[in-house]
Amino acid sequence: MVREVQTAQNVWPMLTEVVFVPHAQSEYQRLTEVLDNLIDVVGEDEDHPLASLMEVIGILIEKYEDEHVP
């Protein structure tokens, strides 16, 4: 497990523009743009290498909407 954490630490700086918890409307909008781009690339292919990233970003967006959108 230590190796996985070290790997994550090494690549995380490159991912922070794509994977983050939105706390403001502008961040939410940026994240929805990322999701739109992922949908264009992944489509319905559940075996696509980015499919799980698309799911994670969808969950982050859903959480923001649950807390901030009436």
N, CA, C and O atoms as a Tripos MOL2 file, in Angstrom:
@<TRIPOS>MOLECULE
protein
  280   279    70     0     0
PROTEIN
NO_CHARGES

@<TRIPOS>ATOM
      1 N           0.8260   -1.2040    0.0000 N.3       1 MET1
      2 CA          0.0000    0.0000    0.0000 C.3       1 MET1
      3 C           0.8620    1.2560    0.0000 C.2       1 MET1
      4 O           0.4690    2.2780   -0.5630 O.2       1 MET1
      5 N           2.0140    1.1880    0.6180 N.am      2 VAL2
      6 CA          2.8880    2.3560    0.6540 C.3       2 VAL2
      7 C           3.2880    2.7580   -0.7600 C.2       2 VAL2
      8 O           3.3550    3.9460   -1.0750 O.2       2 VAL2
      9 N           3.5500    1.7800   -1.6030 N.am      3 ARG3
     10 CA          3.9450    2.0740   -2.9870 C.3       3 ARG3
     11 C           2.8330    2.8280   -3.7130 C.2       3 ARG3
     12 O           3.1050    3.7670   -4.4600 O.2       3 ARG3
     13 N           1.5810    2.4180   -3.4940 N.am      4 GLU4
     14 CA          0.4580    3.0820   -4.1470 C.3       4 GLU4
     15 C           0.3260    4.5360   -3.6940 C.2       4 GLU4
     16 O           0.0350    5.4230   -4.4970 O.2       4 GLU4
     17 N           0.5430    4.7660   -2.4060 N.am      5 VAL5
     18 CA          0.4720    6.1350   -1.8820 C.3       5 VAL5
     19 C           1.6050    6.9710   -2.4600 C.2       5 VAL5
     20 O           1.3960    8.1340   -2.8050 O.2       5 VAL5
     21 N           2.7820    6.4080   -2.5700 N.am      6 GLN6
     22 CA          3.9090    7.1360   -3.1570 C.3       6 GLN6
     23 C           3.6360    7.4700   -4.6240 C.2       6 GLN6
     24 O           3.9390    8.5710   -5.0850 O.2       6 GLN6
     25 N           3.0710    6.5230   -5.3400 N.am      7 THR7
     26 CA          2.7190    6.7800   -6.7340 C.3       7 THR7
     27 C           1.6870    7.8980   -6.8230 C.2       7 THR7
     28 O           1.8180    8.8030   -7.6460 O.2       7 THR7
     29 N           0.6640    7.8370   -5.9790 N.am      8 ALA8
     30 CA         -0.3580    8.8870   -5.9630 C.3       8 ALA8
     31 C           0.2600   10.2460   -5.6460 C.2       8 ALA8
     32 O          -0.1010   11.2530   -6.2550 O.2       8 ALA8
     33 N           1.1760   10.2720   -4.7090 N.am      9 GLN9
     34 CA          1.8350   11.5300   -4.3460 C.3       9 GLN9
     35 C           2.6140   12.0920   -5.5310 C.2       9 GLN9
     36 O           2.6600   13.3070   -5.7200 O.2       9 GLN9
     37 N           3.2170   11.2330   -6.3160 N.am     10 ASN10
     38 CA          3.9990   11.6850   -7.4690 C.3      10 ASN10
     39 C           3.1270   12.2310   -8.5930 C.2      10 ASN10
     40 O           3.5110   13.1910   -9.2600 O.2      10 ASN10
     41 N           1.9620   11.6350   -8.8110 N.am     11 VAL11
     42 CA          1.1260   12.0680   -9.9320 C.3      11 VAL11
     43 C           0.0590   13.0880   -9.5310 C.2      11 VAL11
     44 O          -0.5130   13.7550  -10.3930 O.2      11 VAL11
     45 N          -0.2090   13.2130   -8.2430 N.am     12 TRP12
     46 CA         -1.2930   14.0980   -7.8020 C.3      12 TRP12
     47 C          -1.1710   15.5330   -8.3100 C.2      12 TRP12
     48 O          -2.1740   16.1040   -8.7370 O.2      12 TRP12
     49 N           0.0220   16.1410   -8.2820 N.am     13 PRO13
     50 CA          0.1030   17.5210   -8.7820 C.3      13 PRO13
     51 C          -0.3950   17.6700  -10.2200 C.2      13 PRO13
     52 O          -0.8920   18.7330  -10.5920 O.2      13 PRO13
     53 N          -0.2680   16.6290  -11.0240 N.am     14 MET14
     54 CA         -0.7350   16.6870  -12.4090 C.3      14 MET14
     55 C          -2.2450   16.5020  -12.5130 C.2      14 MET14
     56 O          -2.8360   16.8290  -13.5420 O.2      14 MET14
     57 N          -2.8710   15.9880  -11.4700 N.am     15 LEU15
     58 CA         -4.3040   15.6900  -11.5080 C.3      15 LEU15
     59 C          -5.1750   16.7280  -10.8180 C.2      15 LEU15
     60 O          -6.3960   16.7050  -10.9740 O.2      15 LEU15
     61 N          -4.5780   17.6330  -10.0620 N.am     16 THR16
     62 CA         -5.3780   18.5620   -9.2620 C.3      16 THR16
     63 C          -6.2260   19.5220  -10.1000 C.2      16 THR16
     64 O          -7.1780   20.1070   -9.5840 O.2      16 THR16
     65 N          -5.9010   19.6910  -11.3630 N.am     17 GLU17
     66 CA         -6.7320   20.5290  -12.2290 C.3      17 GLU17
     67 C          -7.9670   19.7750  -12.7060 C.2      17 GLU17
     68 O          -8.9090   20.3750  -13.2240 O.2      17 GLU17
     69 N          -7.9560   18.4520  -12.5270 N.am     18 VAL18
     70 CA         -9.0400   17.6120  -13.0250 C.3      18 VAL18
     71 C          -9.8580   16.9980  -11.8930 C.2      18 VAL18
     72 O         -11.0760   16.8630  -12.0110 O.2      18 VAL18
     73 N          -9.2030   16.6290  -10.8100 N.am     19 VAL19
     74 CA         -9.8760   15.9530   -9.6930 C.3      19 VAL19
     75 C          -9.7680   16.8350   -8.4550 C.2      19 VAL19
     76 O          -8.6880   16.9920   -7.8860 O.2      19 VAL19
     77 N         -10.8900   17.4040   -8.0470 N.am     20 PHE20
     78 CA        -10.9200   18.2660   -6.8650 C.3      20 PHE20
     79 C         -12.3550   18.3670   -6.3760 C.2      20 PHE20
     80 O         -13.2990   18.1270   -7.1290 O.2      20 PHE20
     81 N         -12.5060   18.7200   -5.1260 N.am     21 VAL21
     82 CA        -13.8340   18.9220   -4.5520 C.3      21 VAL21
     83 C         -14.2260   20.3750   -4.8050 C.2      21 VAL21
     84 O         -13.5400   21.2840   -4.3380 O.2      21 VAL21
     85 N         -15.3140   20.6110   -5.5350 N.am     22 PRO22
     86 CA        -15.7180   21.9930   -5.7970 C.3      22 PRO22
     87 C         -16.3550   22.6280   -4.5600 C.2      22 PRO22
     88 O         -17.2270   22.0430   -3.9160 O.2      22 PRO22
     89 N         -15.8960   23.8340   -4.2500 N.am     23 HIS23
     90 CA        -16.4350   24.5690   -3.1060 C.3      23 HIS23
     91 C         -17.0970   25.8780   -3.5240 C.2      23 HIS23
     92 O         -17.7190   26.5530   -2.7030 O.2      23 HIS23
     93 N         -16.9670   26.2320   -4.7860 N.am     24 ALA24
     94 CA        -17.5430   27.4770   -5.2960 C.3      24 ALA24
     95 C         -18.1770   27.2070   -6.6560 C.2      24 ALA24
     96 O         -17.8660   26.2140   -7.3130 O.2      24 ALA24
     97 N         -19.0580   28.0920   -7.0620 N.am     25 GLN25
     98 CA        -19.7510   27.9450   -8.3430 C.3      25 GLN25
     99 C         -18.7620   27.8240   -9.4980 C.2      25 GLN25
    100 O         -18.9640   27.0100  -10.3990 O.2      25 GLN25
    101 N         -17.7030   28.6170   -9.4840 N.am     26 SER26
    102 CA        -16.7190   28.5680  -10.5700 C.3      26 SER26
    103 C         -16.0160   27.2130  -10.6280 C.2      26 SER26
    104 O         -15.7390   26.7030  -11.7140 O.2      26 SER26
    105 N         -15.7310   26.6380   -9.4830 N.am     27 GLU27
    106 CA        -15.1060   25.3100   -9.4480 C.3      27 GLU27
    107 C         -16.0860   24.2480   -9.9340 C.2      27 GLU27
    108 O         -15.7030   23.3230  -10.6500 O.2      27 GLU27
    109 N         -17.3320   24.3820   -9.5500 N.am     28 TYR28
    110 CA        -18.3830   23.4730  -10.0090 C.3      28 TYR28
    111 C         -18.4940   23.5260  -11.5310 C.2      28 TYR28
    112 O         -18.5740   22.4870  -12.1860 O.2      28 TYR28
    113 N         -18.5000   24.7200  -12.0870 N.am     29 GLN29
    114 CA        -18.5960   24.8690  -13.5340 C.3      29 GLN29
    115 C         -17.3850   24.2550  -14.2300 C.2      29 GLN29
    116 O         -17.5210   23.6010  -15.2640 O.2      29 GLN29
    117 N         -16.2020   24.4680  -13.6600 N.am     30 ARG30
    118 CA        -14.9880   23.8890  -14.2380 C.3      30 ARG30
    119 C         -15.0650   22.3650  -14.2190 C.2      30 ARG30
    120 O         -14.6810   21.7080  -15.1860 O.2      30 ARG30
    121 N         -15.5580   21.8120  -13.1260 N.am     31 LEU31
    122 CA        -15.6620   20.3630  -13.0050 C.3      31 LEU31
    123 C         -16.7030   19.7990  -13.9790 C.2      31 LEU31
    124 O         -16.5140   18.7090  -14.5200 O.2      31 LEU31
    125 N         -17.7910   20.5260  -14.2030 N.am     32 THR32
    126 CA        -18.7800   20.0500  -15.1810 C.3      32 THR32
    127 C         -18.1970   20.0690  -16.5970 C.2      32 THR32
    128 O         -18.5550   19.2280  -17.4220 O.2      32 THR32
    129 N         -17.3100   21.0120  -16.8810 N.am     33 GLU33
    130 CA        -16.6320   21.0260  -18.1810 C.3      33 GLU33
    131 C         -15.7230   19.8110  -18.3270 C.2      33 GLU33
    132 O         -15.6590   19.1980  -19.3930 O.2      33 GLU33
    133 N         -15.0240   19.4680  -17.2550 N.am     34 VAL34
    134 CA        -14.1770   18.2730  -17.2700 C.3      34 VAL34
    135 C         -15.0400   17.0430  -17.5340 C.2      34 VAL34
    136 O         -14.6850   16.1930  -18.3510 O.2      34 VAL34
    137 N         -16.1730   16.9510  -16.8400 N.am     35 LEU35
    138 CA        -17.0610   15.8040  -17.0310 C.3      35 LEU35
    139 C         -17.5840   15.7520  -18.4660 C.2      35 LEU35
    140 O         -17.6330   14.6760  -19.0630 O.2      35 LEU35
    141 N         -17.9690   16.8830  -19.0210 N.am     36 ASP36
    142 CA        -18.4430   16.9130  -20.4060 C.3      36 ASP36
    143 C         -17.3700   16.3860  -21.3600 C.2      36 ASP36
    144 O         -17.6680   15.6170  -22.2740 O.2      36 ASP36
    145 N         -16.1310   16.8010  -21.1430 N.am     37 ASN37
    146 CA        -15.0320   16.3280  -21.9820 C.3      37 ASN37
    147 C         -14.8150   14.8290  -21.8180 C.2      37 ASN37
    148 O         -14.5670   14.1210  -22.7930 O.2      37 ASN37
    149 N         -14.9080   14.3520  -20.5840 N.am     38 LEU38
    150 CA        -14.7560   12.9150  -20.3450 C.3      38 LEU38
    151 C         -15.8740   12.1250  -21.0170 C.2      38 LEU38
    152 O         -15.6310   11.0580  -21.5810 O.2      38 LEU38
    153 N         -17.0900   12.6440  -20.9590 N.am     39 ILE39
    154 CA        -18.2180   11.9710  -21.6110 C.3      39 ILE39
    155 C         -17.9710   11.8710  -23.1130 C.2      39 ILE39
    156 O         -18.2680   10.8470  -23.7280 O.2      39 ILE39
    157 N         -17.4240   12.9400  -23.7050 N.am     40 ASP40
    158 CA        -17.1080   12.9170  -25.1340 C.3      40 ASP40
    159 C         -16.0810   11.8320  -25.4560 C.2      40 ASP40
    160 O         -16.1710   11.1790  -26.4950 O.2      40 ASP40
    161 N         -15.1130   11.6410  -24.5700 N.am     41 VAL41
    162 CA        -14.0420   10.6690  -24.8020 C.3      41 VAL41
    163 C         -14.4840    9.2530  -24.4540 C.2      41 VAL41
    164 O         -14.2590    8.3240  -25.2300 O.2      41 VAL41
    165 N         -15.1090    9.0830  -23.2990 N.am     42 VAL42
    166 CA        -15.4500    7.7560  -22.7840 C.3      42 VAL42
    167 C         -16.7430    7.2280  -23.3910 C.2      42 VAL42
    168 O         -16.8430    6.0480  -23.7270 O.2      42 VAL42
    169 N         -17.7180    8.0960  -23.5270 N.am     43 GLY43
    170 CA        -19.0150    7.6650  -24.0260 C.3      43 GLY43
    171 C         -19.6400    6.6340  -23.1000 C.2      43 GLY43
    172 O         -19.6860    6.8330  -21.8870 O.2      43 GLY43
    173 N         -20.1150    5.5460  -23.6590 N.am     44 GLU44
    174 CA        -20.7720    4.4750  -22.8950 C.3      44 GLU44
    175 C         -19.8220    3.3150  -22.5910 C.2      44 GLU44
    176 O         -20.2480    2.2920  -22.0550 O.2      44 GLU44
    177 N         -18.5450    3.4670  -22.9300 N.am     45 ASP45
    178 CA        -17.5700    2.3800  -22.7850 C.3      45 ASP45
    179 C         -17.1410    2.2280  -21.3290 C.2      45 ASP45
    180 O         -16.2600    2.9460  -20.8570 O.2      45 ASP45
    181 N         -17.7650    1.2940  -20.6240 N.am     46 GLU46
    182 CA        -17.4490    1.0700  -19.2080 C.3      46 GLU46
    183 C         -16.0490    0.5120  -19.0050 C.2      46 GLU46
    184 O         -15.5290    0.5500  -17.8910 O.2      46 GLU46
    185 N         -15.4320   -0.0040  -20.0580 N.am     47 ASP47
    186 CA        -14.0790   -0.5500  -19.9670 C.3      47 ASP47
    187 C         -13.0100    0.4720  -20.3400 C.2      47 ASP47
    188 O         -11.8190    0.1610  -20.3160 O.2      47 ASP47
    189 N         -13.4250    1.6770  -20.6810 N.am     48 HIS48
    190 CA        -12.4650    2.7240  -21.0410 C.3      48 HIS48
    191 C         -11.5990    3.0400  -19.8260 C.2      48 HIS48
    192 O         -12.1010    3.0480  -18.7020 O.2      48 HIS48
    193 N         -10.3070    3.3000  -20.0280 N.am     49 PRO49
    194 CA         -9.4170    3.5980  -18.9000 C.3      49 PRO49
    195 C          -9.8520    4.8010  -18.0550 C.2      49 PRO49
    196 O          -9.4960    4.8880  -16.8800 O.2      49 PRO49
    197 N         -10.6120    5.7210  -18.6360 N.am     50 LEU50
    198 CA        -11.0500    6.9120  -17.9000 C.3      50 LEU50
    199 C         -12.4730    6.8040  -17.3620 C.2      50 LEU50
    200 O         -13.0020    7.7730  -16.8190 O.2      50 LEU50
    201 N         -13.0920    5.6450  -17.5070 N.am     51 ALA51
    202 CA        -14.4780    5.4830  -17.0550 C.3      51 ALA51
    203 C         -14.6140    5.7010  -15.5520 C.2      51 ALA51
    204 O         -15.5690    6.3410  -15.1110 O.2      51 ALA51
    205 N         -13.6870    5.1860  -14.7670 N.am     52 SER52
    206 CA        -13.8020    5.3700  -13.3120 C.3      52 SER52
    207 C         -13.5550    6.8230  -12.9190 C.2      52 SER52
    208 O         -14.1490    7.3110  -11.9580 O.2      52 SER52
    209 N         -12.6840    7.5190  -13.6520 N.am     53 LEU53
    210 CA        -12.4750    8.9460  -13.3930 C.3      53 LEU53
    211 C         -13.7630    9.7090  -13.6820 C.2      53 LEU53
    212 O         -14.1350   10.6120  -12.9330 O.2      53 LEU53
    213 N         -14.4300    9.3520  -14.7480 N.am     54 MET54
    214 CA        -15.6980    9.9890  -15.0820 C.3      54 MET54
    215 C         -16.7130    9.7710  -13.9640 C.2      54 MET54
    216 O         -17.4600   10.6840  -13.6120 O.2      54 MET54
    217 N         -16.7420    8.5710  -13.4100 N.am     55 GLU55
    218 CA        -17.6650    8.2740  -12.3120 C.3      55 GLU55
    219 C         -17.3310    9.0960  -11.0690 C.2      55 GLU55
    220 O         -18.2290    9.6440  -10.4300 O.2      55 GLU55
    221 N         -16.0510    9.1860  -10.7250 N.am     56 VAL56
    222 CA        -15.6270    9.9550   -9.5450 C.3      56 VAL56
    223 C         -16.0120   11.4210   -9.7040 C.2      56 VAL56
    224 O         -16.5420   12.0260   -8.7720 O.2      56 VAL56
    225 N         -15.7540   11.9890  -10.8590 N.am     57 ILE57
    226 CA        -16.0860   13.3970  -11.0800 C.3      57 ILE57
    227 C         -17.5990   13.5970  -11.0430 C.2      57 ILE57
    228 O         -18.0780   14.6130  -10.5410 O.2      57 ILE57
    229 N         -18.3360   12.6520  -11.5610 N.am     58 GLY58
    230 CA        -19.7950   12.7240  -11.4750 C.3      58 GLY58
    231 C         -20.2750   12.7380  -10.0370 C.2      58 GLY58
    232 O         -21.2070   13.4690   -9.7000 O.2      58 GLY58
    233 N         -19.6540   11.9440   -9.1920 N.am     59 ILE59
    234 CA        -20.0140   11.9080   -7.7680 C.3      59 ILE59
    235 C         -19.6740   13.2310   -7.0930 C.2      59 ILE59
    236 O         -20.4500   13.7200   -6.2730 O.2      59 ILE59
    237 N         -18.5240   13.8180   -7.4260 N.am     60 LEU60
    238 CA        -18.1480   15.1130   -6.8510 C.3      60 LEU60
    239 C         -19.1480   16.1990   -7.2580 C.2      60 LEU60
    240 O         -19.5180   17.0440   -6.4430 O.2      60 LEU60
    241 N         -19.5770   16.1710   -8.5020 N.am     61 ILE61
    242 CA        -20.5710   17.1340   -8.9840 C.3      61 ILE61
    243 C         -21.9040   16.9150   -8.2770 C.2      61 ILE61
    244 O         -22.5470   17.8750   -7.8520 O.2      61 ILE61
    245 N         -22.3170   15.6710   -8.1500 N.am     62 GLU62
    246 CA        -23.5760   15.3550   -7.4700 C.3      62 GLU62
    247 C         -23.5570   15.8340   -6.0200 C.2      62 GLU62
    248 O         -24.5520   16.3660   -5.5280 O.2      62 GLU62
    249 N         -22.4360   15.6500   -5.3410 N.am     63 LYS63
    250 CA        -22.3060   16.1030   -3.9520 C.3      63 LYS63
    251 C         -22.4610   17.6250   -3.8750 C.2      63 LYS63
    252 O         -23.1650   18.1370   -3.0040 O.2      63 LYS63
    253 N         -21.8030   18.3440   -4.7860 N.am     64 TYR64
    254 CA        -21.9200   19.8010   -4.8020 C.3      64 TYR64
    255 C         -23.3760   20.2070   -5.0300 C.2      64 TYR64
    256 O         -23.8950   21.0820   -4.3370 O.2      64 TYR64
    257 N         -24.0280   19.5780   -5.9910 N.am     65 GLU65
    258 CA        -25.4180   19.9240   -6.2900 C.3      65 GLU65
    259 C         -26.3310   19.6330   -5.1050 C.2      65 GLU65
    260 O         -27.2340   20.4180   -4.8130 O.2      65 GLU65
    261 N         -26.1080   18.5230   -4.4250 N.am     66 ASP66
    262 CA        -26.9200   18.1930   -3.2500 C.3      66 ASP66
    263 C         -26.7990   19.2580   -2.1660 C.2      66 ASP66
    264 O         -27.7610   19.5380   -1.4520 O.2      66 ASP66
    265 N         -25.6180   19.8470   -2.0490 N.am     67 GLU67
    266 CA        -25.3710   20.8220   -0.9860 C.3      67 GLU67
    267 C         -25.6710   22.2630   -1.3880 C.2      67 GLU67
    268 O         -25.9240   23.0990   -0.5200 O.2      67 GLU67
    269 N         -25.6470   22.5750   -2.6990 N.am     68 HIS68
    270 CA        -25.7290   23.9730   -3.1090 C.3      68 HIS68
    271 C         -26.8480   24.3200   -4.0860 C.2      68 HIS68
    272 O         -27.1680   25.4960   -4.2610 O.2      68 HIS68
    273 N         -27.4400   23.3260   -4.7150 N.am     69 VAL69
    274 CA        -28.4710   23.6110   -5.7150 C.3      69 VAL69
    275 C         -29.8290   23.2320   -5.1350 C.2      69 VAL69
    276 O         -30.0380   22.0900   -4.7230 O.2      69 VAL69
    277 N         -30.7570   24.1990   -5.1040 N.am     70 PRO70
    278 CA        -32.0770   23.9130   -4.5180 C.3      70 PRO70
    279 C         -32.8890   22.9400   -5.3560 C.2      70 PRO70
    280 O         -34.0170   22.6050   -4.9920 O.2      70 PRO70
@<TRIPOS>BOND
     1     1     2 1
     2     2     3 1
     3     3     4 2
     4     3     5 am
     5     5     6 1
     6     6     7 1
     7     7     8 2
     8     7     9 am
     9     9    10 1
    10    10    11 1
    11    11    12 2
    12    11    13 am
    13    13    14 1
    14    14    15 1
    15    15    16 2
    16    15    17 am
    17    17    18 1
    18    18    19 1
    19    19    20 2
    20    19    21 am
    21    21    22 1
    22    22    23 1
    23    23    24 2
    24    23    25 am
    25    25    26 1
    26    26    27 1
    27    27    28 2
    28    27    29 am
    29    29    30 1
    30    30    31 1
    31    31    32 2
    32    31    33 am
    33    33    34 1
    34    34    35 1
    35    35    36 2
    36    35    37 am
    37    37    38 1
    38    38    39 1
    39    39    40 2
    40    39    41 am
    41    41    42 1
    42    42    43 1
    43    43    44 2
    44    43    45 am
    45    45    46 1
    46    46    47 1
    47    47    48 2
    48    47    49 am
    49    49    50 1
    50    50    51 1
    51    51    52 2
    52    51    53 am
    53    53    54 1
    54    54    55 1
    55    55    56 2
    56    55    57 am
    57    57    58 1
    58    58    59 1
    59    59    60 2
    60    59    61 am
    61    61    62 1
    62    62    63 1
    63    63    64 2
    64    63    65 am
    65    65    66 1
    66    66    67 1
    67    67    68 2
    68    67    69 am
    69    69    70 1
    70    70    71 1
    71    71    72 2
    72    71    73 am
    73    73    74 1
    74    74    75 1
    75    75    76 2
    76    75    77 am
    77    77    78 1
    78    78    79 1
    79    79    80 2
    80    79    81 am
    81    81    82 1
    82    82    83 1
    83    83    84 2
    84    83    85 am
    85    85    86 1
    86    86    87 1
    87    87    88 2
    88    87    89 am
    89    89    90 1
    90    90    91 1
    91    91    92 2
    92    91    93 am
    93    93    94 1
    94    94    95 1
    95    95    96 2
    96    95    97 am
    97    97    98 1
    98    98    99 1
    99    99   100 2
   100    99   101 am
   101   101   102 1
   102   102   103 1
   103   103   104 2
   104   103   105 am
   105   105   106 1
   106   106   107 1
   107   107   108 2
   108   107   109 am
   109   109   110 1
   110   110   111 1
   111   111   112 2
   112   111   113 am
   113   113   114 1
   114   114   115 1
   115   115   116 2
   116   115   117 am
   117   117   118 1
   118   118   119 1
   119   119   120 2
   120   119   121 am
   121   121   122 1
   122   122   123 1
   123   123   124 2
   124   123   125 am
   125   125   126 1
   126   126   127 1
   127   127   128 2
   128   127   129 am
   129   129   130 1
   130   130   131 1
   131   131   132 2
   132   131   133 am
   133   133   134 1
   134   134   135 1
   135   135   136 2
   136   135   137 am
   137   137   138 1
   138   138   139 1
   139   139   140 2
   140   139   141 am
   141   141   142 1
   142   142   143 1
   143   143   144 2
   144   143   145 am
   145   145   146 1
   146   146   147 1
   147   147   148 2
   148   147   149 am
   149   149   150 1
   150   150   151 1
   151   151   152 2
   152   151   153 am
   153   153   154 1
   154   154   155 1
   155   155   156 2
   156   155   157 am
   157   157   158 1
   158   158   159 1
   159   159   160 2
   160   159   161 am
   161   161   162 1
   162   162   163 1
   163   163   164 2
   164   163   165 am
   165   165   166 1
   166   166   167 1
   167   167   168 2
   168   167   169 am
   169   169   170 1
   170   170   171 1
   171   171   172 2
   172   171   173 am
   173   173   174 1
   174   174   175 1
   175   175   176 2
   176   175   177 am
   177   177   178 1
   178   178   179 1
   179   179   180 2
   180   179   181 am
   181   181   182 1
   182   182   183 1
   183   183   184 2
   184   183   185 am
   185   185   186 1
   186   186   187 1
   187   187   188 2
   188   187   189 am
   189   189   190 1
   190   190   191 1
   191   191   192 2
   192   191   193 am
   193   193   194 1
   194   194   195 1
   195   195   196 2
   196   195   197 am
   197   197   198 1
   198   198   199 1
   199   199   200 2
   200   199   201 am
   201   201   202 1
   202   202   203 1
   203   203   204 2
   204   203   205 am
   205   205   206 1
   206   206   207 1
   207   207   208 2
   208   207   209 am
   209   209   210 1
   210   210   211 1
   211   211   212 2
   212   211   213 am
   213   213   214 1
   214   214   215 1
   215   215   216 2
   216   215   217 am
   217   217   218 1
   218   218   219 1
   219   219   220 2
   220   219   221 am
   221   221   222 1
   222   222   223 1
   223   223   224 2
   224   223   225 am
   225   225   226 1
   226   226   227 1
   227   227   228 2
   228   227   229 am
   229   229   230 1
   230   230   231 1
   231   231   232 2
   232   231   233 am
   233   233   234 1
   234   234   235 1
   235   235   236 2
   236   235   237 am
   237   237   238 1
   238   238   239 1
   239   239   240 2
   240   239   241 am
   241   241   242 1
   242   242   243 1
   243   243   244 2
   244   243   245 am
   245   245   246 1
   246   246   247 1
   247   247   248 2
   248   247   249 am
   249   249   250 1
   250   250   251 1
   251   251   252 2
   252   251   253 am
   253   253   254 1
   254   254   255 1
   255   255   256 2
   256   255   257 am
   257   257   258 1
   258   258   259 1
   259   259   260 2
   260   259   261 am
   261   261   262 1
   262   262   263 1
   263   263   264 2
   264   263   265 am
   265   265   266 1
   266   266   267 1
   267   267   268 2
   268   267   269 am
   269   269   270 1
   270   270   271 1
   271   271   272 2
   272   271   273 am
   273   273   274 1
   274   274   275 1
   275   275   276 2
   276   275   277 am
   277   277   278 1
   278   278   279 1
   279   279   280 2
@<TRIPOS>SUBSTRUCTURE
     1 MET1         2 RESIDUE 1 A MET
     2 VAL2         6 RESIDUE 1 A VAL
     3 ARG3        10 RESIDUE 1 A ARG
     4 GLU4        14 RESIDUE 1 A GLU
     5 VAL5        18 RESIDUE 1 A VAL
     6 GLN6        22 RESIDUE 1 A GLN
     7 THR7        26 RESIDUE 1 A THR
     8 ALA8        30 RESIDUE 1 A ALA
     9 GLN9        34 RESIDUE 1 A GLN
    10 ASN10       38 RESIDUE 1 A ASN
    11 VAL11       42 RESIDUE 1 A VAL
    12 TRP12       46 RESIDUE 1 A TRP
    13 PRO13       50 RESIDUE 1 A PRO
    14 MET14       54 RESIDUE 1 A MET
    15 LEU15       58 RESIDUE 1 A LEU
    16 THR16       62 RESIDUE 1 A THR
    17 GLU17       66 RESIDUE 1 A GLU
    18 VAL18       70 RESIDUE 1 A VAL
    19 VAL19       74 RESIDUE 1 A VAL
    20 PHE20       78 RESIDUE 1 A PHE
    21 VAL21       82 RESIDUE 1 A VAL
    22 PRO22       86 RESIDUE 1 A PRO
    23 HIS23       90 RESIDUE 1 A HIS
    24 ALA24       94 RESIDUE 1 A ALA
    25 GLN25       98 RESIDUE 1 A GLN
    26 SER26      102 RESIDUE 1 A SER
    27 GLU27      106 RESIDUE 1 A GLU
    28 TYR28      110 RESIDUE 1 A TYR
    29 GLN29      114 RESIDUE 1 A GLN
    30 ARG30      118 RESIDUE 1 A ARG
    31 LEU31      122 RESIDUE 1 A LEU
    32 THR32      126 RESIDUE 1 A THR
    33 GLU33      130 RESIDUE 1 A GLU
    34 VAL34      134 RESIDUE 1 A VAL
    35 LEU35      138 RESIDUE 1 A LEU
    36 ASP36      142 RESIDUE 1 A ASP
    37 ASN37      146 RESIDUE 1 A ASN
    38 LEU38      150 RESIDUE 1 A LEU
    39 ILE39      154 RESIDUE 1 A ILE
    40 ASP40      158 RESIDUE 1 A ASP
    41 VAL41      162 RESIDUE 1 A VAL
    42 VAL42      166 RESIDUE 1 A VAL
    43 GLY43      170 RESIDUE 1 A GLY
    44 GLU44      174 RESIDUE 1 A GLU
    45 ASP45      178 RESIDUE 1 A ASP
    46 GLU46      182 RESIDUE 1 A GLU
    47 ASP47      186 RESIDUE 1 A ASP
    48 HIS48      190 RESIDUE 1 A HIS
    49 PRO49      194 RESIDUE 1 A PRO
    50 LEU50      198 RESIDUE 1 A LEU
    51 ALA51      202 RESIDUE 1 A ALA
    52 SER52      206 RESIDUE 1 A SER
    53 LEU53      210 RESIDUE 1 A LEU
    54 MET54      214 RESIDUE 1 A MET
    55 GLU55      218 RESIDUE 1 A GLU
    56 VAL56      222 RESIDUE 1 A VAL
    57 ILE57      226 RESIDUE 1 A ILE
    58 GLY58      230 RESIDUE 1 A GLY
    59 ILE59      234 RESIDUE 1 A ILE
    60 LEU60      238 RESIDUE 1 A LEU
    61 ILE61      242 RESIDUE 1 A ILE
    62 GLU62      246 RESIDUE 1 A GLU
    63 LYS63      250 RESIDUE 1 A LYS
    64 TYR64      254 RESIDUE 1 A TYR
    65 GLU65      258 RESIDUE 1 A GLU
    66 ASP66      262 RESIDUE 1 A ASP
    67 GLU67      266 RESIDUE 1 A GLU
    68 HIS68      270 RESIDUE 1 A HIS
    69 VAL69      274 RESIDUE 1 A VAL
    70 PRO70      278 RESIDUE 1 A PRO
